Amino acid sequence: MQIHGREIGIISPYQGQVRKIRDLMNKKFQFASNLDWKEVTVGSTEQFQGQERKVIIISTVRSQVENLSKDFFYNLGFIGNPKR
């Protein structure tokens, strides 16, 4: 099965992270010929609402489980937002 760039979505909860991912993809994949990376959609959770893709990559910020309890306790970030 061949996947096209337009069938890939990368979701991040923060706009700063969305910008960083887009910048890195533009630098890293500008010469990649096997997939049109410019067609890959990178956006926030809200931007993908109601859309479908064959491949979804979810980029999260926290990588250490011990930090999650603080986020829950202080209602920080997207974890405390019921829409996300």
C-alpha contacts under 8 A as a table, 3 or more apart, distances in Angstrom:
res1	aa1	res2	aa2	distance
3	I	7	E	6.53
3	I	8	I	7.86
3	I	54	K	7.89
4	H	7	E	5.44
4	H	8	I	7.20
4	H	35	L	6.41
4	H	36	D	7.02
5	G	8	I	5.48
5	G	35	L	6.09
5	G	36	D	5.25
5	G	37	W	5.52
5	G	38	K	7.15
5	G	39	E	4.77
5	G	40	V	4.65
6	R	9	G	7.78
6	R	39	E	4.79
6	R	40	V	5.20
6	R	41	T	6.92
7	E	40	V	7.09
7	E	53	R	4.99
7	E	54	K	5.41
7	E	55	V	6.35
8	I	40	V	5.30
8	I	41	T	6.49
8	I	53	R	5.77
8	I	54	K	6.33
8	I	55	V	4.79
8	I	56	I	5.93
8	I	57	I	7.82
9	G	40	V	5.95
9	G	41	T	4.85
9	G	42	V	5.88
9	G	43	G	7.79
9	G	53	R	6.34
9	G	55	V	6.29
9	G	56	I	4.84
9	G	57	I	6.23
10	I	40	V	7.59
10	I	41	T	6.22
10	I	42	V	4.66
10	I	43	G	6.42
10	I	56	I	5.78
10	I	57	I	4.66
10	I	58	I	5.81
10	I	59	S	7.10
11	I	18	V	7.72
11	I	42	V	6.03
11	I	43	G	5.30
11	I	44	S	5.43
11	I	45	T	5.97
11	I	48	F	7.61
11	I	56	I	7.30
11	I	57	I	6.20
11	I	58	I	4.85
11	I	59	S	6.02
12	S	15	Q	7.47
12	S	17	Q	6.52
12	S	18	V	5.99
12	S	42	V	7.78
12	S	43	G	6.27
12	S	44	S	5.09
12	S	45	T	6.52
12	S	58	I	6.11
12	S	59	S	5.00
12	S	60	T	6.27
13	P	17	Q	7.71
13	P	18	V	7.99
13	P	44	S	5.28
13	P	45	T	5.91
13	P	59	S	7.76
13	P	60	T	7.13
13	P	78	F	6.44
14	Y	17	Q	5.36
14	Y	18	V	6.36
14	Y	44	S	6.48
15	Q	18	V	4.88
15	Q	19	R	6.22
15	Q	43	G	7.62
15	Q	44	S	6.66
16	G	19	R	5.22
16	G	20	K	6.27
17	Q	20	K	4.98
17	Q	21	I	6.12
18	V	21	I	5.23
18	V	22	R	6.22
18	V	42	V	6.31
18	V	43	G	5.78
18	V	44	S	6.95
19	R	22	R	5.15
19	R	23	D	6.12
20	K	23	D	5.13
20	K	24	L	6.12
21	I	24	L	5.15
21	I	25	M	6.04
21	I	42	V	7.51
22	R	25	M	5.12
22	R	26	N	6.14
22	R	42	V	6.72
23	D	26	N	5.20
23	D	27	K	6.37
24	L	27	K	5.19
24	L	28	K	5.90
25	M	28	K	5.11
25	M	29	F	5.53
25	M	30	Q	7.54
25	M	37	W	7.40
26	N	29	F	5.73
26	N	30	Q	5.50
26	N	37	W	7.96
26	N	38	K	7.60
27	K	30	Q	5.83
28	K	31	F	7.74
29	F	32	A	5.01
29	F	37	W	6.57
30	Q	37	W	7.72
32	A	35	L	6.58
32	A	36	D	7.52
32	A	37	W	7.80
33	S	36	D	6.95
36	D	39	E	5.81
36	D	40	V	7.47
37	W	40	V	5.26
38	K	41	T	7.96
43	G	46	E	7.95
43	G	47	Q	5.82
43	G	48	F	7.04
44	S	47	Q	5.28
44	S	48	F	6.83
45	T	48	F	5.50
45	T	49	Q	6.58
45	T	84	R	6.80
46	E	49	Q	5.26
48	F	51	Q	5.39
48	F	52	E	7.82
53	R	56	I	6.43
60	T	63	S	7.66
62	R	65	V	7.52
62	R	67	N	7.18
62	R	68	L	7.35
64	Q	67	N	5.81
64	Q	68	L	7.41
65	V	68	L	5.47
65	V	69	S	7.71
66	E	69	S	6.22
66	E	70	K	7.82
67	N	70	K	5.52
67	N	71	D	6.70
68	L	71	D	5.05
68	L	72	F	6.32
69	S	72	F	5.16
69	S	73	F	6.08
70	K	73	F	5.00
70	K	74	Y	6.01
70	K	76	L	7.99
71	D	74	Y	5.37
71	D	75	N	5.50
71	D	76	L	4.77
71	D	77	G	7.09
71	D	79	I	7.06
71	D	80	G	7.63
72	F	75	N	4.98
72	F	76	L	6.66
72	F	79	I	6.94
72	F	80	G	6.57
73	F	76	L	7.93
75	N	79	I	7.17
75	N	80	G	4.83
76	L	79	I	6.56
76	L	80	G	5.86
77	G	80	G	6.13
77	G	81	N	7.23
78	F	81	N	5.06
78	F	84	R	6.21
79	I	82	P	7.62
79	I	84	R	7.26
81	N	84	R	5.63
